[in-house]
Amino acid sequence: MNIPAIKGIIRRRLLLNYRVSPEVIQPHLPDNFRTKLVKGHAIAGICLIRLEQVRPTFLPPQFLTPRRTPSESFKLASIRARSPKN
């Protein structure tokens, strides 16, 4: 399978790492993985990334659909909720 290259903007990223007992994490790893210990603890992590304007590199930016910010979406929902029903 040929996966195309993509282009985009990383708007926000958050990386959380924490210590875990090796005995707790090992059952959750594939059989061929071993925990790497740092001062007797395994390290686990979560990485949250907010991507924007993601597209295949062969498409020009004009093919992107406009995105609303959360505050714009909230305002639009409020206006729709207040408008009279026909």
C-alpha positions, 0 to 999 in steps of 0.5 A: 500500500502506497501512503501519500505524503501529507502536509499540515500544521501542528497547532497544539501538542501535549506530551505527558510521561509518567512512571509505571511499575514494570510488572504493571505495564509488561502484560500490555506490551507485545510479546517481543517488547521489553520495558526499558527501565529508568531508575527501576521504573518503566516510562509510559506516555500519552501524546495529544496532537491537534492537526490543522489544514491536513492534506495530501501534498499533491493537492493545493491548499485551495482544496481544503474546506474552511474550518470554524474555531470552537468559538465560531461554532458556538456562536453559530449554534447559539444563533441557530437555537434562537432563530424562529422555526418556520 
